[in-house]
Amino acid sequence: MQSRRPAEPGMTVDQVQTPAIIVDLDALEDNITFLASRVAQNPGASATPHAKAHKCVEIAQRQIAAGASRVCCQNVAEVEAMVAGGIRSVLLSNEIVAEEKARRLARSAREAKIGVCVDHPLQADILSLAAQEQSVTLNVLVEIDVGHGRCGIAPGPDAVKLAQYVTGKPGLHFAGLQAYDGAAQHLRKPDQRTAAITRAASLVRETIDLLKAAELACETVAGAGTGSYENELASGVYTELQCGSYALMDADYGRNETDRPFKNSLFVLTTVISNPLPARAVCDAGLKSLTAESGLPVVRGARGVTYVKATDEHGTLELSPDATITIGDKLRLIPGHCDPTVNLHDWLVAYRGDKVEAVWPVIRGW
């Protein structure tokens, strides 16, 4: 059950009940358009934005309308919501081992083209059974670890062996490789990101060559992210770019050095509820409204105000002598990490200028 909506279309942003997450539609649309146009300059590559960042069907629909070939999701509930919202090609860029989740994924494949990742034969076994039960075909990417140190089988012979195993399973189609280097996304210097993706691309090429030698076609090489997508484009081996945070952005990505930063479109709207000392105020957005694992939020557009501490329901603000805020003021916070911050809310309030245009549900569940 979702919570009460914090706003309704036609309200001003100042009327939004806080704490709430708000999305600047002009900035959002600019981000979506820019990535789409950048990728379109590279034949053979497509944008496949990651919906885990925004968890919102309406944003995914805009990304598809701008030219994305499909969207990525990180859990089955996201896949189901995207398919229900009319998205006809979705990749679950993750592994699953629960039989019921596999059945749910296979049921979605009755209405849309569904892809999924594996890095172990057991996952392929479970997916194959589910696909056969539903009389569907699931497109499978073998995930290889190219530097992230999370999921992914070793590149090279081990990956080829798993691809051969997938090829022999009824209801599964080996579609290529998932090769995401998440660790590269927040390397601050451009040359650091270039070095990381150069290494990743080399591992991908090695694996593709071995797949060819085994007479296995590698239709897709998926990966990339908001921090490194230019490098994956330049490599010439990636066919799908899974940028996610680019649509919303956050304070941590803002620390990357880049020629063309995306715009911040996501903010946590908060109200100043206390001003006990000239140098200290308190707002109503704490750890239940934003996350701090990638740093505290940055206050946007309020001179002399710094967010210095987050507790459950409060954010402590340090005020310099030239700060002019007072109790009742609304502030916009740029979250440290957009993905988990969105996940804490039930609704996204979309606004343009000073007016709320829409209120979109955030996908819940797993």
QUIJO-V95775 format. One line per field, one symbol per residue. ss: DSSP state (H for helix, E for strand, - for the rest). phi: phi as a letter, one per 20 degrees, with the letter a starting at -180 (. if undefined). burial: + if it has 24 or more other C-alpha atoms within 12 Angstrom, else -. A space follows every 10 residues. Layout:
ss = ???
phi = ???
burial = ???
This chain:
ss = ---------- -EHHH----E EEEEHHHHHH HHHHHHHHHH -----EE--E ------HHHH HHHHH----- EEE--HHHHH HHHH----EE EE------HH HHHHHHHH-- --EEEEEE-- HHHHHHHHHH HHHH---EEE EEEE------ --E---HHHH HHHHHHH--- -EEEEEEE-- -HHH-----H HHHHHHHHHH HHHHHHHHHH HHH------E EEE-----HH HHHHH----E E---HHH--- --HHH----- -----EEEEE EEEEEEE--E EEE------- -------EEE ----EEEEEE ----EEEEE- ---------E EEEE---HHH HHH---EEEE EE--EEEEEE E-----
phi = .efgffacgo feffeffdfb eccffffgff fffffgffff fcgndcecge fffdlbffff fffffepfea ddcdbfffgg ffffenfdbc deebdccfff ffffffffff dbfddbdccb ggffffffff ffgelcdded deededqfmc fpfffngfff gffffggeef ndcfdqcdce dffffdffeg ffffffffff ffffggffff fffemdfdfc cdrmbgecgf ffgffmdedc defcfgfdmb ffffefebfc ffefddceec dfdbbfcgeb ccdeddfecb dcfdoffdfd mcfmdcedbd cgdccedede gefcfbgnfe cddeffbfgf fgfedecdee ccmddfebcd fefdnb
burial = ----++++-- --++++++++ +++++-++++ ++++++-++- -+--++++++ ++++++++++ ++++-+++++ ++++++++++ ++++++++++ +++++++--- ++++++++++ ++++++++++ +-++++++++ +-+--+++++ ++++++++-- ++++++-+++ +++++++-++ ++++++++++ +++++++--+ --++-+++++ ++++++++-+ +----+++++ ++++++++++ ++++++++++ ++++++++++ ++++-+-+-- ++++++++++ +++-+----+ ++++++++++ ++--++++++ -+--++++++ ---++++++- ----++--++ ++++++++++ ++++++++++ +---++++++ ++++--
